């Protein structure tokens, strides 16, 4: 690993630790030339499929778009960044299970709604309102009534548990 301070090619690993249940490795390093220390993170780079938009266009999968949508839906809700990150990781795994070449934006949106529905009913409704493009209040109310599994009776206090699995 090249030193970010002096660009010397020789660095020594001082410490390695697994993070995120082994999906990331944190390494503490020391440059042999300038003696400065720095940290690197090693993760698997997934090759995500192309996303087929509603109008038929294809574009590369963009994690940032999903993150932004989920963050907006979860704004001012008792949902941690760790919970959001786990949801995105689960969505990406599910997308890769669907296809490693192409996936419809509808499938991605439905996955986001499924995870948000289980996490927080308010975040789910916020996301659904934008994603489904409700035309009027009646469509919005119908979505609330469509709740077959009583998902909207989730205890919001339970969302504070960052170790909750999704």
N, C-alpha and C positions, 0 to 999 in steps of 0.2 A: 504494500500500500504506500503510495506516494504521500509525503508529508505536506499538509495544507499550508504550512508556514514557510518552509524553505525549499520545497519540491524535491527533497532528497528521496531517492528510491527505497532506502532501507529503513524500515520501522520494525519495532519489536512489539509483539502482543504481550501485554502485562496481565490482562484478565479477560475472560470470556464468560458471558452469562446468557442463558436462554430466556427469552421473553415471549409473551403471547402464546403460551403453551407450546413452545418450541418452534413457532413459525418465524421468529426473529432471533438473531444472535447479536448481542451487544458486545463490542470489543473495545477495551481500553488499550491504547497504543502509545508508544514513546518513540520519537524520532532519534535515530542513532547519531545524526549529524548535529542538530540544534538542541536536542534534549527536551523539546517541548512535548507535552502530552495532548492527546485528542481522542475522541470517541467515534467509532464507526458502528453502523448498524447494517446487518446483512439479512436480507429477506429474499424470498423466492419471487421472481418476476413472472407473473402470469401473463400469457398471451391471450387477451380477451377477444371475443368475437366482434365482428362488425355489428352495429345496431341498425336495423331497418326501421326508418322513421314512418310515421303515419302516411306521408305522401309518397312513400316508396324510395326516397333517398337513402343512401347508406353512409354512415359515418362511423369513425372509430369509437369504441366504448370509452366513455369519459367518467371516471370515478368521481371527479369533482362535481359533475352535474347531479349525481345521486346524493352526494354529501350535502350540497347546497340545498336541495329540495327537502331532505330529511331535517337539516338544521333549521330551516324556516318553519317546518311543521312542528318542530319540537321547541321552538322559541318560548321562553318563559314557562317551561314545563319542567318537572323534576326528573330530567333525563340527563345522564352524564355523557361526556364525550366517549367514555369507554363503551357504554351501551350502544351509542351510535356507530362506533367503529366495529363492534361485533355484528351489528345488523348488516353493515356494508360487506363485511367479510362473508357472512352467510349468503347474502344476495349474490355476490360474485361466485361463490361455490355453486349455487343453484343455476346461475346463468351458464357456467361451464358445463353443468350436467345437461342443460337443454341442448347446447351445441357449442362446438369450439370454432365454428366458422361464422354463423350469423344468428342473431336473435332479434325478435320483434320488440320494439319499444313498449308495446302493450304487455308483453310478458315481464319485462323489467319493472314496469309500473305496478303490475299486479303483485309482484314479489315484494316491492317496497310497501304496498298497502297491507299485504298479509303480515309482514313483520311489525309494522307500526300498529296494526289493529291489536296485536298481542301485547305490544309494549305500552301503549297509551291511547285511549280512545279519542282524546282531543287532538293529538298529533295525527292520528289516522284520518279524522274528519277534515282537518286542515289540508292534509296532502290530497285526499280524495276530492275536495272541493276544487282544487287547482287542476289535478290530473284528469278528472272526469269532466271538467268544464260544465258544471251544472248550469242550466239555462235559467232556472228560477228556483224560488224557495221550495216549491212542491217537489222537485227532483231531489233537493237536499234533504227534505224531510223523509222522502221515500227511502233514501240511503240509510237514514237512522232507523226506520221501521224494518228494513231488510235484515236487521241484526238477528240472525237465526240462533246463534249460539250464546246470546246474552253477553257479548264481548264488552258492551258498554257498562257492565256492572263490575269491572275490574276495580280493585281498591287502589287508588292513586298512590297511597303510601308505599305499596309494594314496589313501585318503580324506582325507589331510592336505592335498592339493592343492586350494586354494580356487578355482583357476581351472578346475577340471574341469567340463565341460559336462554338463547333464542334460536 
